[in-house]
């Protein structure tokens, strides 16, 4: 058996059940494991600590499969992990009301590097670590046995895969390839999405619950939905009785899907304006033109992907929230988000607070938002908490 010996710092992390072993914690290696091979992890005294997947190209040198020495890492192990993840989702309130959701959320489901989402009759998987790549066939076998779907499609095209020394890979891995557009249901909302070319695995499923929470604030409101993608927040706003929704996104193809989704839900097209372009630039134009909105949604892409980008990313979040506060009418509502895991919730709140001060607005937080419950966060893996949001109320004074 290949064995990794870790220093006291690495041992301390493992004894707190953290699933990552960084290269700096590795003192020595016994054997010649290849990428994805299972290794035993031991302390300097030889005490067994964990089973993990070896990744020679990554700063995360080992991702832990199990802290139980009796586990045997093989097909039955992965089948058991998948069954556990599925059982949790089936217990979630309202889970059966949607045909699009996440079944496996990587480290937080004790399957590091594995994402499994369902859209109607299809599963979309991301194998983002050397370990999941090594055991891909066993994982696919377990999924097709557990899930009554027509096909499984791989979207292993995220940057995380490159850091593992793996090339991007996309395509069908079992069953029927998804059609160009797949229709899904989220409560009483219908959507179509592109599983092959769309963002992430097709939709931002982590926002589904937050989109539904927008509805009570939308009645007769004039709404600005920034970074709208295929229109989820805007469609919920229309369902809530919004007077007019402006959807802005840089992607013409995303806006085309938003228009299709508007029509699919039988909303009057004149209630929606679609705008293609840079969100920052359009917000500045609206500010200069004196435009005002009753409700604004800011759901930007990740501004901070690495620690070196933190200062610049914080400035970006502040700038966009400052613009939004200047566009809000008195008693207006702002739904504002950050999906940057390196931005802690309290740091994000401070950024938004600083933006409010600079805008000269008195703002109260009336809600805190999070990734949906099908995207759980393991307490031993706080890095899994990446999405945070605030519902802000602009005082009339």
Residue, then its C-alpha position, 0 to 999 in steps of 0.5 A: x500500500x502506498x503511504x503518505x506521512x504527514x507532519x504534525x500540522x497535517x496530522x492536526x488538520x486530519x484529526x479535525x476531519x478536514x479532507x485536504x492534505x496540502x503539499x506542505x504537510x507531506x513529510x515523505x512518501x512510501x511507494x510510487x502512487x499514480x494520480x488518483x491512486x488510494x494512499x494510506x495517510x499516517x503521522x510521523x510515528x506511523x499511526x494510521x489517519x485516513x485513506x485518500x486519493x493521491x494527486x501529484x500535480x495539485x497543491x492539495x496533494x491528497x483528498x481524503x476518502x475516509x477516516x475509517x481504517x476499516x473502509x475498503x476504497x472500491x466500488x462498494x464504497x462509492x455506491x455507499x457514499x452515493x446512497x447516503x447523498x441521495x437519501x439526504x436529498x430525499x428528506x429535504x422539504x420540497x425536494x420533490x417539487x423540482x426536477x432539477x437539483x444537486x445529488x452530490x456536493x463534493x467534499x460536503x458529501x464525502x466525495x471530494x471533487x465530485x458534482x452530480x446534478x439532475x435536470x429532468x431525465x439527465x444527470x450532469x457530472x463533474x469529475x474535478x479531482x484525480x481521485x474521482x477521475x480514477x474511480x469514474x467508472x465505479x461512480x457512473x455504475x453506481x449512479x445509473x443503478x440508483x437513478x432512473x435517468x435516460x443518460x449521464x453527461x460529463x461536464x468536467x470543464x471547470x478550472x479545478x480540473x486543470x489544477x489536478x493535472x487533468x484535461x477538460x472533458x465533456x460528453x456523454x458517459x452513459x445512455x442517451x445524450x441530452x438534447x440541445x435544450x432540456x426542460x425542467x420544473x422548479x415549483x410552478x416555474x418552467x425553465x429550459x437550459x443548455x446542459x452542454x454549453x450552459x454555465x456550470x452544469x446548466x443552471x445555478x441550482x444553488x440559487x433556486x431557493x433564493x430566487x423563490x424568496x424574491x417573489x413576495x417582494x415583487x408585486x407591481x415593482x420595477x425590477x432590475x436583474x443583473x447578471x441574469x443568466x437565463x432569467x431565474x430571478x426575473x421569472x420569479x419576480x414576474x410570477x410575483x406580479x412585477x410590473x416590469x423586469x429588466x434583465x441584463x447579462x453579457x451573454x447573448x445566448x443566455x438572454x436568448x434562453x431567458x426570452x424562451x423561459x419568459x414565453x414558456x411561462x406565458x408571461x407578456x413579453x412587454x413586461x420584460x426588457x433584455x439588455x446585453x452588455x457589461x453590467x457595470x457600464x449599464x448601471x452607470x448609465x442608469x445612474x447618470x440618466x436618473x433611472x430608479x428601481x424598486x428592486x435590484x438583484x446583484x448575482x455576479x460571477x466569482x470576483x475572487x478566485x485566488x487570494x491574490x485577487x482579494x483586494x481587487x474583488x472586494x473593490x468590485x463588490x463594493x463598486x457594484x453595490x454602491x451603484x445599486x444603492x444609488x439606483x434604489x428608490x426609497x423603500x427599495x429592496x436589494x438582493x445582493x450576492x457573492x459566490x466567492x468562497x474567499x469572501x467571508x460572510x462578515x467581510x461581504x456584509x462590511x463591503x455592502x455596508x461601506x457601499x451604503x455609506x458611500x451612497x449616502x443611504x440608510x440600509x437595513x438587512x432584512x434577510x440573509x441568504x445561502x446556497x440551497x439545502x441540496x448544496x450542504x456544507x460539512x462542518x469539517x469543510x467550511x470551504x464548502x460555504x461559498x454563496x452568501x447573500x443579503x436582502x437589504x431594505x433602503x429606508x425612505x428617509 
